Amino acid sequence: MGSCCTPDGSCSTNAGESTTATVVAETTATTYRVSGMTCGHCKTAITKSVGELAGVLSIDVDVAGGLVTVTTGGEPDDAAIAAAVDDVGYELTGRV
């Protein structure tokens, strides 16, 4: 019997699908208000800095709206995100 078979002989190849569903269920999108952003360079700098943090899956920066949405695996580390934003010269002023 291969590793994908259960003791009763049925195939359990759908295990990967349920894992994907679990990962999706555990992601959190959090939007922060960030001051000081004015251009595409701002977007790139924040995306790079915040994107390097552990647990960050994606970043969406709305320069005109002053918003940064961070998708993380589980709850975000607000202090680490604020520090990453601060490191590149902007100020995270809170959650939306």
N, C-alpha and C positions, 0 to 999 in steps of 0.2 A: 504494500500500500504506500502511495506517495504522501508527501507532507500535506497535500491539499485535501486528502480524504479524511473523513471523520471515522470513528470506530464502527459506526453502523454501515460503512461503505458508501455513504453519499459524498458528493463532492462539495467542498466549501470554498470554491474559487471566488465567491462573492464577498469574501472577507475584506478585500481591498476597498470595495465600495462603501462598506459601513465605516471603515477607518476614515475615508474621505469625508463622509457625512459628519463624523465626530470632530474632525479638524475644523470644518466650516462652522459647526455649532460653537466651537470654543474661541472663535475670533471676535474681536471687539473693535469697532470703529469709534474713535473719539475725536471730536472736533475741538480745536483750540483756537483762541483769538491770539494773533501775533501782530505786534506793532513794528513799524519800521520797514516793511516790505514795499518796494516800489517797482521792481522790474523782474525780468527773466533770470538775471543773475541771482536775485534774492531766492527765487524758487529753486534754482539749482543748488545753491549753498545749503538751504534748509533740507532739501530732499536728500542730499549726500550726507549731511551731518546726522540727521535723525535716522536715516536708513541704515547707518552703521550700528545702531543700538541692537542689542540682543532682543529677540522677540518681535521686532518690527517686520511686518510682512509687506506693507505698502504705505505710501505717503501721497496725498493729493493736496497741492498748494494752490489756493485761490488768492493770488496777489491782490487783485482789486478789492476783494471782500475782506482781506486781512485774516483769512482762515486757513488752518492747516488741519487736515483730517488724517489721522494716523490709525492704520489697522494693525492690530497686534494679536498674537496668539495668547488669549487670556486677557487679564486686566493690564492696562498700560502702566508704566512706571512714570508718573507725571513729573517727578523730580528729575529723572534722567532726560526726559524729553525737553523739559525747560532748560536744563543745562546745555543740551546739544544745540538748542535754538540760540541761547545766550552766547555760546562759543563762537558762533558765526556772525554775531553782531545784532541780533534782533531780540525782542522781548516777548516771551509768552505771558500773556496777561490773564489767562484763565481758560476754563472750559466753556464751551457755548452751551 
